[in-house]
Amino acid sequence: MRLFLLVIIYFLISATLMGQPLDHKLGSSIGFSSETYNQKVSGILNNAQGDFSGTLQKSSLSISGFYDLSYVEISVQIDKQVIQTHEIQTGTGGFSSSSKDINIDSQEVDIIIGAKLKYPFDFRYFSFYPVVGYEYRLNISASGKESLTDQQKSDMNDHFLDLGLGIDIPLGVGVGIRSSIYSCYNLTPTITKAKNLADSLGLKFSDYDYKVVGLVGFYYKLP
């Protein structure tokens, strides 16, 4: 995170020294995200070679506010899970050759703080820009059929690398529409309980997590 902030500061100073204009914009967006977590465990279990894989899927709605300084965007977002967590499990060999499709009754609310670098290309009727960014997801509420341990709650706090595209469409008098789409890769996806269990049994554990986010909203260009 510190490195990314230093890059942002360097980027802003460089743009200023080169005489690039810096527009100030304030805005708000609503969004929808679909997140997929994949986990795989393999090795010898019950005297047989095999593997187990699980896929968790969930979807959320969000509302966010942002401050845009031409090449940098800072945002704060509240994210609420709206579709029940869905899990698909498959196993082979010593892990039992079976497949399960499970709906998990759980709810989450998160605050997401993001910082993004963007490079706008201005055209006559719109501005288009690629984006690379960082965000931190802090869970503030989680519930399910079973109470969560402190470690499980901690595992819900994650760091993401964001890659995306955005477009601004001015409507006049400093007001415009902003739409963007991001692919966000979780840098800290591991569920500690599952990894510790695999390690205790001498099994190989791997996982990854990503989400796709779409946002649309309005901005106001400050004078």
C-alpha positions as CSV (number, residue, x, y, z in Angstrom):
1,M,0.0,0.0,0.0
2,R,2.8,2.4,0.9
3,L,4.5,1.7,-2.4
4,F,1.3,2.4,-4.3
5,L,0.8,5.7,-2.5
6,L,4.4,6.8,-3.4
7,V,3.7,5.9,-7.0
8,I,0.5,8.1,-6.9
9,I,2.5,11.0,-5.4
10,Y,5.2,10.7,-8.0
11,F,2.6,10.5,-10.8
12,L,0.9,13.7,-9.6
13,I,4.2,15.6,-9.2
14,S,5.4,14.6,-12.6
15,A,2.1,15.7,-14.2
16,T,2.3,19.0,-12.5
17,L,5.9,19.7,-13.5
18,M,5.0,18.8,-17.1
19,G,2.2,21.3,-17.1
20,Q,-0.6,18.8,-17.5
21,P,-4.0,20.2,-16.4
22,L,-5.5,18.6,-13.3
23,D,-9.3,18.5,-13.2
24,H,-11.0,18.1,-9.9
25,K,-14.1,16.0,-9.8
26,L,-16.4,14.7,-7.1
27,G,-18.9,12.0,-7.7
28,S,-20.9,9.0,-6.7
29,S,-21.6,5.5,-8.2
30,I,-23.6,2.4,-7.7
31,G,-22.2,-0.9,-8.7
32,F,-22.6,-4.7,-9.0
33,S,-19.9,-7.2,-8.4
34,S,-19.6,-11.0,-8.9
35,E,-16.8,-12.7,-6.9
36,T,-15.4,-16.2,-7.3
37,Y,-13.1,-18.0,-4.9
38,N,-11.4,-21.2,-6.0
39,Q,-9.7,-23.7,-3.7
40,K,-7.8,-26.9,-4.5
41,V,-6.3,-29.5,-2.2
42,S,-4.4,-32.6,-3.5
43,G,-2.4,-35.4,-2.1
44,I,-2.7,-38.8,-0.4
45,L,-5.8,-39.2,1.9
46,N,-7.3,-42.4,3.2
47,N,-4.4,-44.3,1.5
48,A,-5.4,-43.0,-1.9
49,Q,-4.2,-40.3,-4.2
50,G,-6.9,-37.7,-5.0
51,D,-7.9,-34.1,-4.9
52,F,-10.7,-31.8,-3.7
53,S,-11.8,-28.5,-5.3
54,G,-14.3,-26.0,-4.1
55,T,-15.7,-22.9,-5.7
56,L,-17.5,-20.1,-3.8
57,Q,-19.5,-17.5,-5.6
58,K,-21.3,-14.4,-4.3
59,S,-22.7,-11.2,-5.7
60,S,-23.0,-7.7,-4.1
61,L,-24.4,-4.3,-4.6
62,S,-22.4,-1.2,-3.7
63,I,-22.6,2.6,-3.4
64,S,-19.5,4.7,-3.5
65,G,-18.1,8.2,-3.5
66,F,-15.0,9.3,-5.2
67,Y,-12.6,12.2,-5.7
68,D,-10.8,12.4,-9.0
69,L,-7.7,14.4,-9.8
70,S,-7.4,13.7,-13.6
71,Y,-4.8,10.9,-13.2
72,V,-5.7,9.6,-9.7
73,E,-9.0,8.5,-8.2
74,I,-9.6,8.0,-4.4
75,S,-12.8,6.2,-3.5
76,V,-14.7,4.8,-0.5
77,Q,-17.4,2.2,-1.1
78,I,-20.0,0.3,0.9
79,D,-20.5,-3.2,-0.4
80,K,-23.5,-5.4,0.6
81,Q,-23.9,-9.0,-0.4
82,V,-27.3,-9.4,-2.1
83,I,-27.1,-13.0,-3.5
84,Q,-26.6,-16.0,-1.3
85,T,-23.1,-17.5,-1.3
86,H,-23.1,-20.5,-3.6
87,E,-20.5,-23.4,-3.3
88,I,-19.7,-26.2,-5.7
89,Q,-17.5,-29.1,-4.3
90,T,-15.9,-32.0,-6.2
91,G,-13.6,-34.8,-4.9
92,T,-11.7,-37.7,-6.3
93,G,-9.8,-40.6,-4.9
94,G,-9.3,-40.5,-1.1
95,F,-11.4,-37.3,-1.0
96,S,-14.5,-39.3,-2.0
97,S,-15.6,-39.2,-5.6
98,S,-18.6,-36.9,-5.4
99,S,-19.9,-33.6,-6.4
100,K,-22.0,-31.2,-4.3
101,D,-23.9,-28.0,-5.1
102,I,-24.6,-26.0,-1.9
103,N,-26.3,-22.8,-1.0
104,I,-24.8,-21.1,2.0
105,D,-26.9,-18.8,4.1
106,S,-24.5,-15.9,4.9
107,Q,-24.5,-12.1,4.6
108,E,-21.6,-9.7,4.5
109,V,-21.2,-5.9,4.6
110,D,-17.8,-4.4,3.7
111,I,-16.1,-1.0,3.4
112,I,-13.7,-0.8,0.4
113,I,-11.1,2.0,0.2
114,G,-9.4,2.3,-3.1
115,A,-6.7,4.3,-4.9
116,K,-6.4,4.1,-8.7
117,L,-4.1,5.5,-11.3
118,K,-5.7,6.4,-14.7
119,Y,-4.6,8.0,-17.9
120,P,-7.5,9.8,-19.8
121,F,-7.7,10.0,-23.6
122,D,-9.9,13.0,-24.4
123,F,-12.2,12.9,-27.5
124,R,-14.9,15.3,-28.6
125,Y,-17.8,13.9,-26.7
126,F,-16.2,11.7,-24.1
127,S,-13.0,10.8,-22.2
128,F,-11.7,7.2,-22.1
129,Y,-9.1,5.8,-19.7
130,P,-7.4,2.6,-18.6
131,V,-7.0,2.1,-14.8
132,V,-4.7,0.2,-12.5
133,G,-5.4,0.4,-8.8
134,Y,-5.3,-1.0,-5.3
135,E,-8.1,-1.5,-2.8
136,Y,-8.5,-2.7,0.7
137,R,-11.7,-4.5,1.8
138,L,-12.6,-4.2,5.5
139,N,-15.5,-6.4,6.7
140,I,-17.7,-4.6,9.1
141,S,-20.5,-7.2,9.4
142,A,-20.8,-10.9,8.7
143,S,-23.5,-13.5,9.7
144,G,-24.3,-17.1,9.0
145,K,-25.8,-20.2,10.5
146,E,-22.7,-20.6,12.7
147,S,-20.9,-17.8,14.6
148,L,-17.6,-16.7,13.1
149,T,-14.2,-16.9,14.8
150,D,-11.9,-13.9,15.0
151,Q,-9.7,-15.6,12.4
152,Q,-12.6,-16.2,10.0
153,K,-13.5,-12.5,10.3
154,S,-9.9,-11.5,9.7
155,D,-9.8,-13.6,6.6
156,M,-12.6,-11.4,5.1
157,N,-10.3,-8.4,5.1
158,D,-8.4,-8.5,1.8
159,H,-6.1,-6.5,-0.5
160,F,-6.9,-6.3,-4.2
161,L,-5.1,-5.3,-7.4
162,D,-7.5,-3.7,-9.9
163,L,-7.3,-3.5,-13.6
164,G,-10.0,-1.8,-15.6
165,L,-11.4,0.7,-18.1
166,G,-13.6,3.8,-17.6
167,I,-15.4,6.4,-19.6
168,D,-16.6,9.9,-18.7
169,I,-19.4,11.6,-20.7
170,P,-19.8,15.3,-20.0
171,L,-23.4,16.5,-20.0
172,G,-22.6,20.2,-19.6
173,V,-22.2,22.7,-16.7
174,G,-19.5,20.5,-15.1
175,V,-21.8,17.5,-14.7
176,G,-21.2,14.2,-16.4
177,I,-21.8,10.4,-16.4
178,R,-19.1,8.0,-15.4
179,S,-19.1,4.3,-16.2
180,S,-16.4,1.7,-15.5
181,I,-15.6,-2.0,-15.3
182,Y,-12.8,-3.6,-13.3
183,S,-11.3,-7.0,-12.8
184,C,-10.0,-7.3,-9.3
185,Y,-7.5,-9.9,-8.2
186,N,-7.3,-10.8,-4.5
187,L,-3.7,-10.6,-3.2
188,T,-4.6,-12.2,0.1
189,P,-7.3,-14.9,-0.7
190,T,-6.4,-17.7,1.7
191,I,-9.0,-19.1,4.1
192,T,-6.7,-19.9,7.1
193,K,-8.8,-22.7,8.6
194,A,-8.8,-24.7,5.3
195,K,-5.0,-24.1,4.7
196,N,-4.1,-25.2,8.3
197,L,-6.2,-28.4,7.9
198,A,-4.5,-29.2,4.6
199,D,-1.0,-28.5,6.1
200,S,-1.7,-30.7,9.1
201,L,-2.6,-33.6,6.8
202,G,0.5,-33.1,4.6
203,L,-1.6,-32.1,1.6
204,K,-0.9,-29.5,-1.1
205,F,-3.1,-26.4,-0.9
206,S,-3.7,-23.6,-3.4
207,D,-6.4,-21.0,-3.9
208,Y,-7.2,-17.8,-5.8
209,D,-10.0,-15.2,-5.7
210,Y,-11.1,-12.5,-8.2
211,K,-14.2,-10.4,-8.8
212,V,-15.6,-8.4,-11.7
213,V,-17.1,-5.0,-10.8
214,G,-19.3,-2.7,-12.9
215,L,-20.0,0.9,-11.8
216,V,-22.1,3.7,-13.2
217,G,-22.7,7.1,-11.7
218,F,-22.4,10.9,-11.9
219,Y,-19.6,13.4,-11.3
220,Y,-19.3,17.1,-10.8
221,K,-16.3,19.0,-12.1
222,L,-15.2,21.5,-9.5
223,P,-14.4,25.0,-10.8
